[in-house]
């Protein structure tokens, strides 16, 4: 089945493809490779493309999208593009200029989805992770609801069709949802989510508020040393996943992706390998049957609240602040 027809309704009336292509690559990957693999992802059937200011690849991703539009493969309205507001641009007056900067790099008129990348404000500036003379991360104090109101203005200006958050817990979501001046609810919350961290409680909460949960790191991790403990277990080598993969004659990655889709979670599949990119869209070619739901329970039982992405960032954050004071409540 063509993945572009598999979409979920958002609470603002727009629709999002349930399978997305994660475009992040480590800095050592050549920028021209970003163009190649993004084109390949679109050719393979991906219509949901996820990127961010922090990834430093929006110029290349935009080039790939425009190239596939120019050759007639897709129309702009076929592509669902996501960008993210980085933590150094959280002051309200910086939010819209940050989005406009991304659009300039992309050479697109709008993004389909713009999100707050992480609920942790950093000192404004062009350095993604500002540090003081002692090497400690420099945080900022910004009202979370004020950031959201600036995001709402981006939507009203037509620069973003939908707005959402990322890496938010329930309390942080409630801060926005309970804001008396709320104009638009977040349509999604993008978080790390996989069998080792299934986010079941957060998923239930988001469903109760008509907020879609989007899984990044759905296949585990690329294990980049900046973000991930190199001693962490490899999800796709897990014997439970491998046994199900053997049963269905599919890869462990496809089992992990299918698991999320059948839980009602949108998934981002990140790969720069041509074969795996083409393989990942095969997630729509099979289902885990009622018999397999017993195996779904086994997959649920793999949950250990184990987090891959941002492990090092969390450690850095906790060691320098110990609180969430960098994002304040009203």
C-alpha positions in Angstrom: 0.0 0.0 0.0 1.3 3.5 -0.9 2.4 5.1 2.4 1.2 8.5 1.3 -2.4 7.4 1.8 -1.8 6.4 5.4 -2.5 9.6 7.3 -3.8 10.6 10.7 -6.2 13.5 11.4 -4.8 16.3 13.5 -6.8 18.4 15.9 -6.6 21.5 13.7 -8.1 19.8 10.6 -4.9 18.9 8.8 -3.6 15.4 8.1 -0.1 13.9 8.8 1.4 10.8 7.1 1.9 8.2 9.8 5.3 7.2 8.5 8.0 9.9 8.4 11.6 10.1 7.2 14.0 11.4 9.8 16.6 13.4 8.1 19.2 13.9 10.9 22.7 12.7 10.2 25.9 13.1 12.2 28.2 16.0 11.2 30.6 13.7 9.4 28.0 12.7 6.8 28.6 14.9 3.7 25.9 17.5 3.1 25.4 16.4 -0.5 24.5 13.0 0.9 21.5 14.6 2.7 20.2 15.7 -0.7 20.6 12.2 -2.2 18.9 10.3 0.6 16.0 12.7 0.9 15.3 12.4 -2.8 15.6 8.6 -2.4 13.1 8.7 0.6 10.6 10.6 -1.5 11.1 8.2 -4.4 10.5 5.3 -2.1 7.2 6.7 -1.0 7.9 8.9 2.1 5.8 12.0 2.1 6.5 13.1 5.7 10.0 14.6 6.0 11.3 15.6 9.5 14.2 18.0 10.0 15.2 20.9 12.3 17.4 23.9 12.6 19.7 21.9 14.9 20.3 19.3 12.2 22.1 21.9 10.0 20.6 20.3 6.9 17.5 22.3 6.0 19.2 23.8 2.9 19.9 20.3 1.5 16.5 18.9 2.5 14.8 21.8 0.9 16.8 21.3 -2.3 15.8 17.7 -2.4 12.1 18.5 -1.9 12.1 21.2 -4.6 14.0 18.9 -7.0 11.3 16.2 -6.7 8.6 18.8 -7.1 10.4 20.2 -10.2 10.7 16.7 -11.9 6.9 16.1 -11.3 7.3 13.3 -8.8 5.3 15.2 -6.2 3.5 18.4 -5.6 4.2 20.7 -2.6 0.9 19.7 -1.0 2.0 16.1 -1.2 4.9 16.7 1.1 4.4 17.1 4.9 7.5 18.9 6.1 8.4 19.4 9.8 10.9 21.9 11.2 11.8 22.7 14.8 12.5 25.7 16.9 15.8 25.3 18.7 16.3 26.2 22.4 18.4 29.4 21.7 15.4 31.0 20.0 12.8 30.6 22.7 12.4 34.3 23.6 9.1 35.3 21.9 10.6 37.9 19.7 13.0 35.3 18.2 10.4 32.6 17.4 9.1 33.9 14.0 12.4 35.1 12.7 13.8 31.6 13.5 11.1 30.0 11.4 11.6 32.6 8.6 15.3 31.7 8.6 14.4 28.0 8.2 12.0 28.8 5.3 14.7 30.9 3.6 17.1 27.9 3.8 14.4 25.6 2.5 13.2 28.0 -0.1 9.7 27.1 0.8 6.7 29.3 1.6 5.5 27.4 4.7 6.2 24.4 6.8 3.5 21.9 7.5 4.5 21.5 11.1 6.6 23.7 13.4 7.5 22.5 16.9 9.3 23.4 20.1 12.3 21.1 19.9 13.0 20.7 23.6 11.5 22.3 26.8 14.8 23.7 27.8 15.7 27.3 27.1 19.3 28.2 26.3 21.1 31.6 26.1 20.1 33.3 22.8 22.7 33.2 20.0 23.9 31.3 17.0 25.8 28.7 19.1 23.5 25.7 19.5 24.9 24.7 22.9 26.3 27.9 24.6 28.7 27.4 27.4 30.4 29.7 29.9 34.2 30.0 30.5 34.0 27.0 32.8 32.4 24.8 30.1 28.9 24.8 31.7 25.8 25.1 29.6 24.2 28.6 29.7 20.5 28.4 30.2 17.8 31.1 29.8 14.5 31.7 31.6 11.5 31.9 29.3 7.8 31.5 30.0 6.7 28.4 28.2 3.3 29.8 27.5 4.8 32.9 26.0 6.8 30.7 23.6 3.6 28.9 22.6 1.8 32.2 22.0 4.7 33.1 19.6 4.2 29.8 17.9 0.5 30.5 17.5 1.4 33.7 15.7 3.5 31.7 13.2 0.4 29.7 12.4 -1.7 32.8 12.1 0.9 34.3 9.7 0.6 31.2 7.4 4.2 30.3 8.0 3.3 27.0 9.7 0.1 25.1 9.0 0.3 23.2 12.3 2.2 23.7 15.5 3.3 21.2 18.2 5.8 20.3 20.8 8.6 17.8 21.3 10.1 16.0 24.3 7.4 17.3 26.6 6.1 15.4 29.6 2.5 15.5 30.8 3.1 18.5 33.2 4.6 20.6 30.5 1.8 19.8 28.1 -0.7 20.7 30.8 1.0 24.1 31.2 0.1 24.9 27.6 -3.3 23.2 27.6 -4.3 25.1 30.8 -3.1 28.5 29.6 -6.2 30.8 29.7 -5.1 32.5 26.4 -4.7 29.2 24.5 -5.7 29.6 20.9 -4.4 26.4 19.3 -3.7 23.1 21.1 -0.5 21.3 20.1 -1.4 18.8 17.4 1.4 16.4 18.4 4.0 15.6 20.9 7.2 14.1 19.4 9.1 12.0 21.9 11.5 9.1 22.0 9.4 6.0 21.8 10.3 2.4 21.1 9.8 -1.0 22.8 12.4 -0.2 25.4 10.6 3.1 26.2 7.0 2.7 25.1 5.6 5.9 26.7 2.3 4.1 27.4 1.1 6.6 30.1 2.1 9.6 28.0 0.4 8.0 25.0 -2.8 7.5 26.9 -2.7 11.1 28.1 -2.1 12.5 24.6 -5.0 10.5 23.2 -7.3 11.8 25.9 -6.4 15.4 24.7 -6.6 14.6 21.0 -2.8 15.1 20.6 -1.0 12.7 18.4 2.1 11.0 19.8 5.0 10.9 17.3 7.9 8.5 17.9 11.4 9.6 17.2 14.2 7.0 17.7 11.6 4.4 16.9 14.3 2.0 15.7 16.6 2.7 18.7 19.4 5.0 17.8 22.2 5.8 15.4 24.4 5.6 18.5 26.1 9.0 17.9 28.6 9.5 20.8 27.4 13.1 21.4 23.9 11.9 22.4 24.1 8.2 23.3 25.9 6.0 25.8 28.0 3.7 23.6 27.3 0.8 26.1 23.5 1.0 25.7 21.8 -2.1 24.3 21.0 -2.4 20.6 17.2 -2.5 20.2 17.2 -4.2 16.8 19.3 -7.1 18.2 16.7 -7.9 20.9 15.7 -11.6 20.8 12.0 -10.9 21.1 12.1 -8.5 18.1 14.3 -10.9 16.1 11.9 -13.9 16.9 8.9 -11.9 15.6 10.9 -10.8 12.6 11.7 -14.4 11.7 8.1 -15.4 12.2 6.9 -12.7 9.7 9.8 -12.9 7.4 10.5 -9.3 8.0 13.3 -7.3 9.6 13.4 -6.4 13.3 13.1 -2.7 12.2 9.8 -3.4 10.5 8.4 -5.2 13.5 9.4 -2.2 15.7 7.7 0.2 13.3 4.6 -1.9 12.9 4.3 -2.2 16.7 4.1 1.6 17.0 1.6 2.1 14.1 -0.8 -0.4 15.7 -0.6 1.5 19.0 -1.7 4.6 17.2 1.7 6.2 17.2 3.2 8.1 14.2 6.7 6.9 13.5 9.9 8.5 12.2 12.2 6.1 10.5 15.8 7.4 10.3 18.3 5.8 7.9 20.8 6.9 5.3 21.0 3.3 3.9 19.2 3.0 0.5 18.1 -0.6 1.1 16.7 0.2 4.6 14.9 3.3 3.4 13.1 1.3 0.8 12.5 -1.5 3.3 11.0 0.8 5.9 8.0 1.7 3.7 7.1 -2.0 3.6 5.6 -1.5 7.1 2.2 -1.1 5.4 2.5 -4.5 3.7 1.7 -6.6 6.8 0.0 -6.4 10.2 0.4 -8.0 13.5 -2.7 -10.2 13.8 -4.8 -10.9 16.9 -2.5 -13.9 17.6 0.4 -11.6 17.3 -1.2 -9.2 19.9 0.1 -11.7 22.5 3.5 -10.8 21.1 2.6 -7.2 21.3 2.2 -7.7 25.0 5.6 -9.3 25.0 6.9 -6.2 23.2 5.1 -4.0 25.8 6.9 -6.0 28.5 10.3 -5.0 27.0 9.6 -1.5 28.3 12.2 -0.5 30.8 11.9 3.3 30.5 15.3 3.2 28.8 16.2 6.3 26.9 18.7 6.4 24.0 18.5 9.9 22.6 19.7 12.9 24.6 21.2 10.7 27.3 24.3 12.9 27.4 22.2 16.1 27.1 20.1 15.0 30.0 23.2 14.3 32.1 24.6 17.7 31.1 21.3 19.4 32.0 21.0 17.7 35.4 24.6 18.3 36.3 24.4 22.1 35.6 20.9 23.0 36.7 19.2 20.1 38.5 15.8 21.7 37.8 13.5 22.8 35.0 13.9 26.4 36.0 15.1 27.4 32.5 11.4 27.2 31.4 9.1 28.8 33.8 5.4 28.7 34.5 3.1 31.7 34.8 
